[in-house]
């Protein structure tokens, strides 16, 4: 294994940016290219200034002109440049050139890398703060056949292009340094991306690890770290377990969101989804081909029993992904914050599927005391846009009464407000529900699973019980490796 893999505890105490670049420059094996578009050559600049860069930098370039960029990397089908697809093309092209032009016979121990970013900084009107894609493709062994890769998406929060450029340069150094010296501790690598960067200056809302040295990294768990470390407010991942960029998935889409614990996902959850979806796509303004369904879990739900149990999170994710659903983890305890988030990316129809007990909470004043305008301010944000609530009934366990929007019990002070929204068509009952499953609650099913009781299998969607048994879900604790400490 090459010398890059030797540990150096002296660098554990947050080395300076110059120290990081110098350590890389003085390593005779690390060698690669920098391709930066949209915010100057800020990352490469740090390596040039540190000294000894000729031993690290094979090439540094910026293809700012679109025609030049297209001639080098090809034309994107959607005509956009600040995209993950563009970044991937850049990484692949630059690495291919390095392999072609640097002789392995002359440099048998070289560890090649290609670093790239494609970025849009803040515009002159300061209306759009800017965002970008950053990535590195690299190897940790010169004989490595498959490349390792780290790709992240960022959102700028600073109001000056110069400051955004400087932040981007530091972030790039942290990423390259982490790739070579913290690859075996991905959680630490993630945290160290913010070395010498204030968290309120930049948001990381997506990260994906791939390659042979990350084969044991679950990107869904990395998504969770972004939330836990206050790097972003919401993350998403698809059925394949790979993290998704929320902006790309939600952009101009009709959105139907179903919030729950999904611990485990039950027949009720799927009935809520299917019946509300059937209503949603029949709405006049909804194009079924431009609609996304989100199964959302709040961070507060994951913390229901104290600290976040990551194995428990993974078990829920495993089941939802197996059913082919897109999952969002958010910090939005209140529904109006979730809707505000969606409204950042779409002006199309938004639907919220919820049970009666959730609706009662929505009309509980205690959740809005921190707002100067109280519940009226929250409801202005919640119902201002093109939004509807699809209400799934609940069976009162004591009386057997079916609770709907017509007999739901909200606080007396909220009755008139509730009537206003209900009779203005903002709350719609799901009427073709399955009455045979109203007795099913996730918490009860979970108890049966833990206690090894009989009969819980029939309360879950087809195939879910088999997955729970086969993988021993909800009954084991996550084994923490050294990297997770």
N, C-alpha and C positions, 0 to 999 in steps of 0.2 A: 504494500500500500504506500502511496506517495507521502511525502513529508508533510503535506497539508493536514493530514489527519492527526498529527501529534498534538496533544493537549498543551495548553499554555495557561496555567492558572493566573499568571500575572495580568492577563487581559480580562479577568472576570469582573474587575471593578470599573465597569463602563469606560472603556478607552475612549479617548477623544476621536473626532473624525479623522484628524491627521494621523493619529496612531493606527487607526484601522486601515487607512489607505496605505500607510507606510509598511505595515505588516504584510499586506498583500503584495505591494511592489517589491519587497525584499524576498518574497518567496519565489525561488527560481522556477517553480513549476507552473504557477498560475499564469495563464496567458489567454487573452481574448479580445473581443471587440465591443465597442460602444456605439449604439445607434440611437440617437435621441431626437425626437421630432416635437416641436411645439413650444418648448420652454428653454431653449438654449442647450448647450452641452454642459449642464451643471454638474452632473455626476462625474463625467470624465475630468472636468476642471479640478476636482479635489485630488484626483490621482496624479495629474500633471504637477500640481503645486506641491505635493508631498515629497517629490523627488524619487528618482529611480523608476519612473513610469515606463521607460523603454523596455524594462523586463516584464511588464504586465500588459501594456496596450499595443495590440497589433494594429488597430485602426480605431479612430473615433470620427464619427460623421453625423451630419444632420441634413436630411433630404427635405428641406422646407418647401420647395416648389412642388406642387402637386403632380405636375407632369414628370419631374425627375423621380419623385417617390413612386409613381405608378410604373415608370420604366424599370426601376430597381426591384420593387416588391410585387408588381402586378396590380391590376385594377380590382377593387373590391366590388362585389355585385351590387351593394347598396350605395356605393359612391361615398361612403363615410371613411374617415381616417382615424378617428379616435375610438377604436373598437378593439375587442379582444382578438378578432380575426386578423386585424392589421398587425397587432403585436406578435401574434403567432407566426405570421409570414416573415416578419422582421427577424425573429429569433432563429427560425429555420434557415432563412437565406444566409444570414451572417455566419451561422455555424457551419453551413455547407462550404462557404468560401474559405473559412479557416482550415477546415479539413483538407480542402483542395490545395491550399497555398503553403501550408506549413508541413514540412516533411517529417513524418514519424521516424524515419531512419536517423535524421539529424537530431530530433528532439523526442526521444522515446518516453521521457518522463513528464512531458508537458500535460497539464490539465487544462483543457480548453473550456472557455465559456463565451457566451454571447449575452450581453446585457442590452436591453432595449426599453424605450418608453415612447409612447405616443400620447401627447397631452394637449389639452386646450386650457389655457390660463384665462383669468377673468377678462371679460370684454370691456371696451372703453366705457360703455354705459353702466357698467357694474351691475348689470341685470343678472347675468349668469356667472356664478363664482368660478366655474371651471372644474374639470375632472380629467382623469387620465388612466391609462393602463401601463403597468410596469412589470417587467419580467426578466428572469434570468434562466438560461439553459446552460447546463454545466455538467462536468464529470468529476468524480472524486478518485477515479482510478484510470490511468491512461489506457488500460485494456478494456474499460467499460464499453459495452456495445450499445447500450440504451442510455439516452440522456436523462438526467434529472431536470426537473423544471419547477419553478415557483412563479406563479402569476398572481398579481394583486390589482385591485381597482381602488382608486382613491377619489375623494371629493375634497376640493380646496375650501377652506373657510376664511382664508385671509382676503383682504380687500385690495391688495396691491399685487400686480403681476411680478414685480421684483421679489417680493417676499415669498410668493408661491414658488418661484424659480429656485430660490435658496433652499426652501424646505424640500423641494423635489430632489435637489442634489444630495442633501443629507440622507434622505430616505433611500436613495439609490445606493449610497455607500453602505448603509446599514444592511440592505438586502444582499449585496454581494458578499459582504463580510459574514453575514449570517449563513449564507449558502455554503461557504467553505468551512466555517469554524463552529457553526451551531446546527448543522444539518441533522445531527443525531438527537437534538433537543428542540423539536419544532415549536413547542409551546414557548420556550425561551426565545427562540428565533423570532417568533411573532411579537413578543413583548419588546425585544430589542430593536424592532423597526422604529420605535419611537425614541430611541436614544438621541438626546439633544434636540428633540422636537416636542413642543407643547401639544397636548392632545386636542386642544381647541383650535389648532391651526389646520389640521388635516384629518379626514375620516377615511378609514379603511373599511369598506363594506363588502369586500369579497376577497377570498384567497383560496387558491387551489395548489396542492402539492401533487406531483406525479413523478414517476420514475422508480428505478430499482431501490434506491435508498429511502424512498418514502412509501414502500409497498405496504407498510403496517400503519400508515397514517390514514385515519378516517377523516375526510374533509368536512363531514358534518360536525365532527367534534371540534375541528378547527374553527368552523363557523361559530360554534358556541363560545369559543374563547374570545372572538371578536366582541361579542355581546358582554361577556363577563369582564373583559378588560376595558370596557367603555370606549371601544374604538368605533362603534357604530350603534345605531338604535334598532336595526332590524337586519336579519340575514335570511337567505332562502336557499334551499337545495331541492334538486329534482329527484325523481324516482331512482335515478342511477347513483345517487349519493353524492354527486358532485355539486359544489356550490354554484349558485346562480347570482347574477347581478340583478338586484331588485328593479333598478331603473329599466333595464332591458326587458325584463319579463312583464312589468306593469305598464310600460309606456303606451299610452292611448288605448288601453284595454278596458273592456267591461270586466269588473272584478266582483266575484262572489266569494266572500270570506266566511269561513266556519271556524269559530273559536271553540276550543275544548281542551281537556286534559289528555284525552286519547290514551288513557292508562288503564286498560288497553282500549283500542278502537273497538266499538261495539256495533251491533245491528242498528241501534238507535242513531248513532253517528252517521252511518251510511244512509239510513232512511231520511235523516235531516238533510243531508247533502243532496241526494237524488231528487227528493220532492221539491226542495227549494230551487234546485237547478232547473227542473222542468218548468217551474213558474218563471224564473229569471230569464231564460232564453226565449220565452214567449212574449216578453215585454217588447213593445213596438220599437224602442230605440236600441235594442240589443241585437248585435250581430253575433250569432253563435260561433262564427269563425274568428271572431276577434274577442273571445271571452276566455278568462283564466279563472280557475278555481283554486283558492288558497286554503289549506288547513293550517290554522295559526295557533301557536302555543305561546303564552306570555311567559316572560322570565319569572314573574311572581308565581305563576303556576308551577314552574320547575322548582321553585324554592319553597313550595308548600310545606315541606317537612323540615325546613331549616336550610342548610346548604344544598346547593345543586348536586344531585346524585347523577353523575355523568352516565353511569351504566343504565340507570332508569331512563334518562334522556335517549340514549342509544336504542333502548328497547322499543320506545314509542316510535322513534324514527324508522326503525327496521320494519315495523308493521305498516306504517303509513306509506313508506316507499314500496313495500311489496304489493300494495293495492294500486300503485301507479299514481300517487298524488304528489303535488308540489307542496312543500312545507315551509312555513315562515316561523321564525322565532323572533319575538319582538320584546321591547321594554315597555310597551304601551298597555298599562293596566286598564286605562279608561278607553272606551270605544272611540270617543271623539278624537283621541290622539292617533289611533289607528287610521281613522278616516282622513285626518289631516295628512298623514303620511302618504296614503294612496293618492290624495289630491295633488301631491307634488308631481305625480307622473301621469295622471289621467284626468280628463274632464268628462269621461263617459260614465255610464251607469255603474253605481256601486251598490251591492247587496250584502247585507249582514244576516247570516242565518244564526238564530239563537233560540235557546229554550226560555220558558216563562221565567224561571228563576234569574236568568241573565237580564231579562228585560226589567225585572223588579230592581235589580242593582243599578241599571242605567238611570232609573228615576230615584235614586237614593242621593240626597243632597250631600252626604258626608264625603263623597268622592270629589266634590267640586269646591270645597271650602278654600283651597289654595288659590282659586281664581278670583280676581277682583270682581268679575261679573257673575260669579257663582254658577249655578246650574244653567242660567239663561245664556251665559257666554258659551258654556260647553255645548248646549243644544244648538246654538247658532252655528257652531263649527260642525256639529254632527249632522244636522239635517239641512244645512244651507244648500248643499250640492244635490245632485240628482241621486238620492239615496233612498233605499227602502229596507225595512227590517222584515225578514220572513220568520214568522214565529211558529215554533214547534210546540205542540201542547204538552202539558205535564199532568200526570195523574196524581191527585192528592192521596198520599198513602193512608191517611186516617179516614177520609170520607169517601174516597173512590171517585170524587168529582173530577171531571176533565177540565183543566184550567186552560183558558184561551185568552185572546186579547179582550174578550167581552166581559170576563169575570175576574181578570187578574187584579190582585190587591196591591195597589201602590199607596204610598203615604198620603193621608188626607190632603196635605198641602200641595201634593203633586197631581191630584185628580184632574183638575181643569187643564193643566199643562199636558197631561197624558191624553186627554180627550182631544185636545187641539191637534196633536200629531196623528193620533189614530184616525180621526175623521177627515184628515187631509190626505189620507192614503199613504202615510209613511210607514204604517205597520200593517202587515198582511198575514193572516192566519194560513198555515199549511193545513188543509182540510182532508187531504187524501192520505193521511198518515196511516201507519200500520198499528191498530189498537192492541194487537197481541204482544207488542214488545215494549209498551210504555213502562213496564215494571223494571226494565233493565237500566242499571246505573253502573258506570265504569268502576266506581269505588267498591261496589258490592262484588263485581266480577273479580276485581283484584284481590279482595279478601279470600275469595274461594280458591283462587290460584295459589296464593301464599299458603293457605291452610290445607291445600291438596283435597278440597271438597269435590264432590261429584256434580256434574250437570252444567258447569260454566261454559263448556264448549258450545252448547246450543245457543248461547247468547251472543256469539261472535260471528262475524261474516265468514263465509266459506273460505277455508284454508288457513285462517288466522290461528285457530287453536293448534293446528299441526305445527306451525312455525314456532309458537310459544313453547310447545313441548320439546320440539327438536332442538331448539337453541337455548332452552332453559331460561326464557325471558322473565323478568320481574322477580326472580328469586336468587339472583347472584349479584355480587358486588364487583365493581370494576377493579381489575388487578392493575395497580399503578406501577408503571415502569419507572426507572430512575429519571427518565426525561420528564416525567410529569410532576416531579417534586418542585 
